[in-house]
Amino acid sequence: MNLKTELLKALEDFAYNLIPIHVMAIMLEVDELDLRTAIEQADTEEHKAYYKGYGRMLLETRQSIIRSAQNGSNPAQIALLGFIRQFEADNKSML
């Protein structure tokens, strides 16, 4: 698909803001199936841009939850325990 640099940045920003792919395709004026295919293929710039944006959102959200948990928020502490359990399960062979 090979989107231009400015469209890749837009794709990253859309993913960061959790915009659905079908809306991204409309906003980028590209075919939705082509965009989905490019995002699903790990070796494409579209895949990297999409997951870079999504990853930034996950990171910021988790940082906020961790801060809230450290400040005594019970719901945040419960969420953090879930993150820890998932992390341990995903990295069992390394821990």
Backbone as JSON Lines, residues from 0, in Angstrom:
{"i":0,"aa":"M","n":[0.83,-1.19,0.0],"ca":[0.0,0.0,0.0],"c":[0.87,1.25,0.0]}
{"i":1,"aa":"N","n":[1.89,1.31,0.83],"ca":[2.89,2.38,0.85],"c":[2.3,3.79,0.95]}
{"i":2,"aa":"L","n":[1.73,4.09,2.09],"ca":[1.24,5.45,2.33],"c":[2.41,6.41,2.46]}
{"i":3,"aa":"K","n":[2.2,7.66,2.09],"ca":[3.24,8.68,2.23],"c":[3.43,9.0,3.71]}
{"i":4,"aa":"T","n":[4.56,9.63,4.01],"ca":[4.95,9.91,5.39],"c":[3.86,10.64,6.17]}
{"i":5,"aa":"E","n":[3.24,11.65,5.59],"ca":[2.22,12.4,6.32],"c":[0.97,11.56,6.57]}
{"i":6,"aa":"L","n":[0.66,10.63,5.66],"ca":[-0.48,9.75,5.88],"c":[-0.15,8.68,6.92]}
{"i":7,"aa":"L","n":[1.1,8.24,6.97],"ca":[1.51,7.31,8.02],"c":[1.4,7.95,9.39]}
{"i":8,"aa":"K","n":[1.78,9.22,9.48],"ca":[1.65,9.95,10.75],"c":[0.18,10.07,11.14]}
{"i":9,"aa":"A","n":[-0.67,10.34,10.15],"ca":[-2.11,10.42,10.42],"c":[-2.64,9.06,10.89]}
{"i":10,"aa":"L","n":[-2.18,7.98,10.25],"ca":[-2.59,6.63,10.65],"c":[-2.18,6.37,12.1]}
{"i":11,"aa":"E","n":[-0.96,6.75,12.46],"ca":[-0.48,6.6,13.83],"c":[-1.36,7.39,14.8]}
{"i":12,"aa":"D","n":[-1.69,8.62,14.44],"ca":[-2.53,9.45,15.31],"c":[-3.94,8.88,15.44]}
{"i":13,"aa":"F","n":[-4.48,8.35,14.35],"ca":[-5.81,7.74,14.41],"c":[-5.8,6.54,15.34]}
{"i":14,"aa":"A","n":[-4.76,5.7,15.23],"ca":[-4.67,4.52,16.09],"c":[-4.52,4.94,17.55]}
{"i":15,"aa":"Y","n":[-3.73,5.99,17.78],"ca":[-3.54,6.52,19.13],"c":[-4.89,6.93,19.73]}
{"i":16,"aa":"N","n":[-5.74,7.48,18.9],"ca":[-7.05,7.96,19.35],"c":[-8.14,6.91,19.18]}
{"i":17,"aa":"L","n":[-7.73,5.66,18.9],"ca":[-8.63,4.51,18.83],"c":[-9.75,4.68,17.81]}
{"i":18,"aa":"I","n":[-9.43,5.28,16.68],"ca":[-10.38,5.46,15.59],"c":[-10.52,4.11,14.87]}
{"i":19,"aa":"P","n":[-11.73,3.66,14.58],"ca":[-11.9,2.38,13.88],"c":[-11.27,2.42,12.48]}
{"i":20,"aa":"I","n":[-10.79,1.28,12.04],"ca":[-10.08,1.21,10.76],"c":[-10.97,1.66,9.6]}
{"i":21,"aa":"H","n":[-12.25,1.33,9.62],"ca":[-13.1,1.74,8.5],"c":[-13.22,3.27,8.43]}
{"i":22,"aa":"V","n":[-13.16,3.93,9.57],"ca":[-13.18,5.4,9.58],"c":[-11.82,5.94,9.14]}
{"i":23,"aa":"M","n":[-10.75,5.29,9.57],"ca":[-9.41,5.7,9.13],"c":[-9.34,5.68,7.6]}
{"i":24,"aa":"A","n":[-9.84,4.61,7.01],"ca":[-9.78,4.47,5.55],"c":[-10.51,5.62,4.87]}
{"i":25,"aa":"I","n":[-11.65,5.99,5.39],"ca":[-12.41,7.11,4.82],"c":[-11.61,8.4,4.96]}
{"i":26,"aa":"M","n":[-11.06,8.63,6.14],"ca":[-10.33,9.87,6.39],"c":[-9.04,9.94,5.57]}
{"i":27,"aa":"L","n":[-8.4,8.79,5.34],"ca":[-7.18,8.75,4.55],"c":[-7.46,8.65,3.05]}
{"i":28,"aa":"E","n":[-8.73,8.44,2.72],"ca":[-9.17,8.28,1.33],"c":[-8.46,7.11,0.65]}
{"i":29,"aa":"V","n":[-8.47,5.96,1.35],"ca":[-7.91,4.73,0.81],"c":[-8.94,3.61,0.95]}
{"i":30,"aa":"D","n":[-8.72,2.54,0.24],"ca":[-9.61,1.39,0.31],"c":[-9.47,0.7,1.68]}
{"i":31,"aa":"E","n":[-10.59,0.43,2.33],"ca":[-10.55,-0.16,3.67],"c":[-9.87,-1.52,3.67]}
{"i":32,"aa":"L","n":[-10.18,-2.38,2.71],"ca":[-9.57,-3.71,2.68],"c":[-8.06,-3.62,2.47]}
{"i":33,"aa":"D","n":[-7.63,-2.71,1.61],"ca":[-6.19,-2.52,1.4],"c":[-5.51,-2.05,2.69]}
{"i":34,"aa":"L","n":[-6.17,-1.13,3.4],"ca":[-5.61,-0.62,4.65],"c":[-5.53,-1.73,5.69]}
{"i":35,"aa":"R","n":[-6.6,-2.5,5.84],"ca":[-6.6,-3.61,6.8],"c":[-5.48,-4.6,6.48]}
{"i":36,"aa":"T","n":[-5.35,-4.93,5.2],"ca":[-4.32,-5.88,4.78],"c":[-2.93,-5.34,5.11]}
{"i":37,"aa":"A","n":[-2.7,-4.07,4.83],"ca":[-1.38,-3.46,5.12],"c":[-1.1,-3.44,6.61]}
{"i":38,"aa":"I","n":[-2.11,-3.16,7.43],"ca":[-1.92,-3.12,8.88],"c":[-1.63,-4.52,9.41]}
{"i":39,"aa":"E","n":[-2.27,-5.53,8.86],"ca":[-2.09,-6.9,9.33],"c":[-0.73,-7.49,8.97]}
{"i":40,"aa":"Q","n":[-0.08,-6.98,7.95],"ca":[1.21,-7.51,7.51],"c":[2.33,-6.85,8.31]}
{"i":41,"aa":"A","n":[3.03,-7.66,9.09],"ca":[4.02,-7.14,10.06],"c":[5.18,-6.38,9.44]}
{"i":42,"aa":"D","n":[5.45,-6.56,8.18],"ca":[6.62,-5.92,7.57],"c":[6.29,-4.62,6.85]}
{"i":43,"aa":"T","n":[5.09,-4.09,7.05],"ca":[4.71,-2.86,6.34],"c":[4.85,-1.63,7.23]}
{"i":44,"aa":"E","n":[5.04,-0.49,6.6],"ca":[5.09,0.77,7.34],"c":[3.74,1.09,7.97]}
{"i":45,"aa":"E","n":[2.65,0.67,7.34],"ca":[1.31,0.89,7.89],"c":[1.15,0.12,9.21]}
{"i":46,"aa":"H","n":[1.64,-1.11,9.25],"ca":[1.58,-1.93,10.47],"c":[2.34,-1.23,11.59]}
{"i":47,"aa":"K","n":[3.54,-0.77,11.27],"ca":[4.38,-0.1,12.27],"c":[3.72,1.18,12.77]}
{"i":48,"aa":"A","n":[3.17,1.99,11.87],"ca":[2.54,3.25,12.27],"c":[1.31,2.99,13.13]}
{"i":49,"aa":"Y","n":[0.5,2.02,12.72],"ca":[-0.73,1.7,13.46],"c":[-0.39,1.26,14.88]}
{"i":50,"aa":"Y","n":[0.54,0.32,15.01],"ca":[0.85,-0.2,16.34],"c":[1.7,0.77,17.16]}
{"i":51,"aa":"K","n":[2.41,1.66,16.52],"ca":[3.13,2.7,17.26],"c":[2.11,3.62,17.93]}
{"i":52,"aa":"G","n":[1.08,4.01,17.21],"ca":[0.04,4.86,17.78],"c":[-0.74,4.14,18.87]}
{"i":53,"aa":"Y","n":[-1.14,2.91,18.59],"ca":[-1.88,2.13,19.57],"c":[-1.02,1.87,20.81]}
{"i":54,"aa":"G","n":[0.26,1.57,20.59],"ca":[1.17,1.33,21.71],"c":[1.35,2.57,22.59]}
{"i":55,"aa":"R","n":[1.44,3.74,21.96],"ca":[1.55,4.98,22.74],"c":[0.34,5.16,23.63]}
{"i":56,"aa":"M","n":[-0.87,4.86,23.09],"ca":[-2.09,4.99,23.89],"c":[-2.08,4.01,25.04]}
{"i":57,"aa":"L","n":[-1.68,2.76,24.79],"ca":[-1.6,1.78,25.88],"c":[-0.62,2.23,26.95]}
{"i":58,"aa":"L","n":[0.53,2.7,26.53],"ca":[1.55,3.15,27.47],"c":[1.04,4.29,28.35]}
{"i":59,"aa":"E","n":[0.47,5.31,27.73],"ca":[-0.03,6.45,28.5],"c":[-1.16,6.06,29.44]}
{"i":60,"aa":"T","n":[-2.04,5.19,28.96],"ca":[-3.17,4.76,29.8],"c":[-2.66,3.96,30.99]}
{"i":61,"aa":"R","n":[-1.73,3.06,30.74],"ca":[-1.2,2.25,31.85],"c":[-0.4,3.1,32.82]}
{"i":62,"aa":"Q","n":[0.34,4.08,32.3],"ca":[1.07,4.98,33.2],"c":[0.1,5.71,34.11]}
{"i":63,"aa":"S","n":[-1.01,6.15,33.56],"ca":[-2.02,6.86,34.35],"c":[-2.63,5.93,35.4]}
{"i":64,"aa":"I","n":[-2.92,4.7,35.01],"ca":[-3.49,3.74,35.96],"c":[-2.49,3.43,37.07]}
{"i":65,"aa":"I","n":[-1.22,3.27,36.71],"ca":[-0.19,3.0,37.72],"c":[-0.08,4.16,38.7]}
{"i":66,"aa":"R","n":[-0.08,5.4,38.19],"ca":[-0.04,6.58,39.09],"c":[-1.25,6.59,40.02]}
{"i":67,"aa":"S","n":[-2.43,6.3,39.44],"ca":[-3.64,6.29,40.27],"c":[-3.57,5.19,41.32]}
{"i":68,"aa":"A","n":[-3.05,4.03,40.94],"ca":[-2.92,2.92,41.89],"c":[-1.96,3.29,43.01]}
{"i":69,"aa":"Q","n":[-0.86,3.93,42.66],"ca":[0.11,4.35,43.67],"c":[-0.47,5.4,44.61]}
{"i":70,"aa":"N","n":[-1.45,6.14,44.11],"ca":[-2.1,7.17,44.93],"c":[-3.29,6.62,45.71]}
{"i":71,"aa":"G","n":[-3.49,5.29,45.64],"ca":[-4.51,4.67,46.48],"c":[-5.83,4.36,45.82]}
{"i":72,"aa":"S","n":[-5.98,4.55,44.52],"ca":[-7.24,4.25,43.86],"c":[-7.46,2.74,43.79]}
{"i":73,"aa":"N","n":[-8.51,2.28,44.46],"ca":[-8.79,0.85,44.49],"c":[-9.08,0.3,43.09]}
{"i":74,"aa":"P","n":[-9.93,0.93,42.27],"ca":[-10.15,0.4,40.92],"c":[-8.85,0.34,40.1]}
{"i":75,"aa":"A","n":[-7.99,1.33,40.26],"ca":[-6.71,1.33,39.54],"c":[-5.81,0.21,40.04]}
{"i":76,"aa":"Q","n":[-5.84,-0.05,41.34],"ca":[-5.03,-1.14,41.89],"c":[-5.49,-2.48,41.34]}
{"i":77,"aa":"I","n":[-6.8,-2.66,41.22],"ca":[-7.34,-3.9,40.66],"c":[-6.93,-4.04,39.19]}
{"i":78,"aa":"A","n":[-7.03,-2.94,38.44],"ca":[-6.6,-2.97,37.04],"c":[-5.11,-3.29,36.93]}
{"i":79,"aa":"L","n":[-4.31,-2.69,37.8],"ca":[-2.87,-2.93,37.79],"c":[-2.55,-4.39,38.09]}
{"i":80,"aa":"L","n":[-3.25,-4.98,39.04],"ca":[-3.04,-6.4,39.33],"c":[-3.33,-7.25,38.09]}
{"i":81,"aa":"G","n":[-4.36,-6.88,37.34],"ca":[-4.66,-7.58,36.1],"c":[-3.53,-7.44,35.09]}
{"i":82,"aa":"F","n":[-2.97,-6.24,34.96],"ca":[-1.83,-6.03,34.06],"c":[-0.64,-6.87,34.49]}
{"i":83,"aa":"I","n":[-0.39,-6.93,35.8],"ca":[0.74,-7.71,36.32],"c":[0.55,-9.19,36.01]}
{"i":84,"aa":"R","n":[-0.65,-9.7,36.25],"ca":[-0.92,-11.11,35.97],"c":[-0.73,-11.42,34.48]}
{"i":85,"aa":"Q","n":[-1.23,-10.54,33.62],"ca":[-1.08,-10.75,32.18],"c":[0.39,-10.69,31.78]}
{"i":86,"aa":"F","n":[1.12,-9.74,32.33],"ca":[2.55,-9.61,32.04],"c":[3.29,-10.88,32.44]}
{"i":87,"aa":"E","n":[2.98,-11.38,33.63],"ca":[3.64,-12.59,34.11],"c":[3.29,-13.8,33.24]}
{"i":88,"aa":"A","n":[2.03,-13.89,32.81],"ca":[1.63,-15.0,31.95],"c":[2.31,-14.92,30.59]}
{"i":89,"aa":"D","n":[2.41,-13.73,30.05],"ca":[3.03,-13.54,28.74],"c":[4.55,-13.75,28.77]}
{"i":90,"aa":"N","n":[5.15,-13.56,29.93],"ca":[6.6,-13.63,30.06],"c":[7.07,-14.74,30.99]}
{"i":91,"aa":"K","n":[6.23,-15.75,31.14],"ca":[6.49,-16.83,32.1],"c":[7.87,-17.44,31.91]}
{"i":92,"aa":"S","n":[8.28,-17.63,30.68],"ca":[9.56,-18.3,30.44],"c":[10.75,-17.39,30.78]}
{"i":93,"aa":"M","n":[10.52,-16.09,30.91],"ca":[11.62,-15.16,31.2],"c":[11.68,-14.78,32.66]}
{"i":94,"aa":"L","n":[10.64,-15.06,33.42],"ca":[10.6,-14.65,34.83],"c":[11.13,-15.74,35.75]}
